[in-house]
Amino acid sequence: MAGHFGSDNTCGIHPNILDALSQSASGHSPAYGSDTLTRRIEDRLRALFECDLTVMLVSTGTAANCIGLATLCSPFGGIYSHSEAHIINDESTAPELFTGGARQFSVGGDFAKPCLEALEAKIAVSGARGVHSVKPSVIALSNLSELGARLSSDEVSAYSALARANGMKLFMDGARFANAVASGAESPAALTWRAGVDALSFGATKNGAMAAEALIFFHPDDAALAEFHRKRSGHLWSKHRYLAAQFDAYLQDDLWLRLASKSNDKMAQVKDVIDATDFISVVAGGDANELFVSMKPEVAAFLYEKGHTFFSWPSLPNAYRLVTSFTTEQQEIDALRNDLSGFKG
Ligand SMILES: Cc1ncc(COP(=O)(O)O)c(C=O)c1O
């Protein structure tokens, strides 16, 4: 046995979600999201987020992020995020494609939380020349952050104040929003619209679904063109009920929260294992299900040799990322502990 700490994308589908898919497999149902199951998901998300909202279900996080950004940002707009952001590093040029050419700007900041002062300066400079500049349009956060940190509602509110002061929107990439919620005591509403978030991509794929993400707009006016962006980009599923079925099981009895809590608990154990060594140190993360550690390449090679999977993280020196999921087993963590105890440096 060895640990699968490479990504929460490598794990499988939760049985309840697979059941929900097979239960909706037979019979006929209206296409393109006009089905009753999709209506039910919208109502469930309204209850979960304690507000009225507009939902668009899609099958990838990149689609959710980019349809969201394209809806909030014109082709001559500017999008501002942390230099580690998924929309900067991991979505090729999809944000530029979907928005029709909006420009992305990035800043630094500890634990992949964009530095507020740097954001403010970047917005001011990039928008300073009116029609000759870009139109600062969206601040994009990730919660969890890309370095595994949870943003509190107070932190989110500070970004929202900056966005409002500049006539901009606040977008949140929530590929691991479930893990962020599970790692604190604040509600989904507190971490989003009550703190000024305009749109959220609420991930399910990494946390038990086969392929399902909910793009949520908290103000109906903002969402007016989202449906066109989804269709135009080829992300409007005809058999939409299978996206809805996944979310139906995901939201049932707080499965999303239970799975994220389990995943976070497993990471807490991994962190204990790492903390007990004197040759690996934690450099970031650990709030939820991602941990960033620093170790010599020979330690990493030793662990790879034992069969553990995890990835290097090029933007930090000698850094590697470990991720747990709802499927992480106790034996995987025990194996990591045992193998590390056998390392002779
Ligand atoms: C922070 C973040 N956002 C979004 C995504 C979604 O990406 P994908 O388009 O691969 O589903 C991921 C997946 O790795 C992610 O880590």
The ligand as a Tripos MOL2 file, in Angstrom:
@<TRIPOS>MOLECULE
LIG
   16    16     1     0     0
SMALL
NO_CHARGES

@<TRIPOS>ATOM
      1 C1         -8.3310   25.7200   -8.2100 C.3       1 LIG1
      2 C2         -8.9120   24.9460   -9.3370 C.ar      1 LIG1
      3 N1         -9.8570   25.5020  -10.1010 N.ar      1 LIG1
      4 C3        -10.4720   24.8180  -11.0910 C.ar      1 LIG1
      5 C4        -10.1210   23.5160  -11.3690 C.ar      1 LIG1
      6 C5        -10.9070   22.7800  -12.4260 C.3       1 LIG1
      7 O1        -10.2080   22.3450  -13.4790 O.3       1 LIG1
      8 P1        -10.7630   21.3430  -14.5990 P.3       1 LIG1
      9 O2        -11.1420   22.1740  -15.7580 O.co2     1 LIG1
     10 O3         -9.6060   20.4730  -14.8530 O.co2     1 LIG1
     11 O4        -11.9670   20.6140  -14.0650 O.co2     1 LIG1
     12 C6         -9.1040   22.9010  -10.6370 C.ar      1 LIG1
     13 C7         -8.6720   21.5250  -10.9750 C.2       1 LIG1
     14 O5         -7.5690   21.1040  -10.7930 O.2       1 LIG1
     15 C8         -8.4870   23.6350   -9.5920 C.ar      1 LIG1
     16 O6         -7.5270   23.0840   -8.8360 O.3       1 LIG1
@<TRIPOS>BOND
     1     1     2 1
     2     2     3 ar
     3     2    15 ar
     4     3     4 ar
     5     4     5 ar
     6     5     6 1
     7     5    12 ar
     8     6     7 1
     9     7     8 1
    10     8     9 2
    11     8    10 1
    12     8    11 1
    13    12    13 1
    14    12    15 ar
    15    13    14 2
    16    15    16 1
@<TRIPOS>SUBSTRUCTURE
     1 LIG1         1 GROUP 0 **** ****
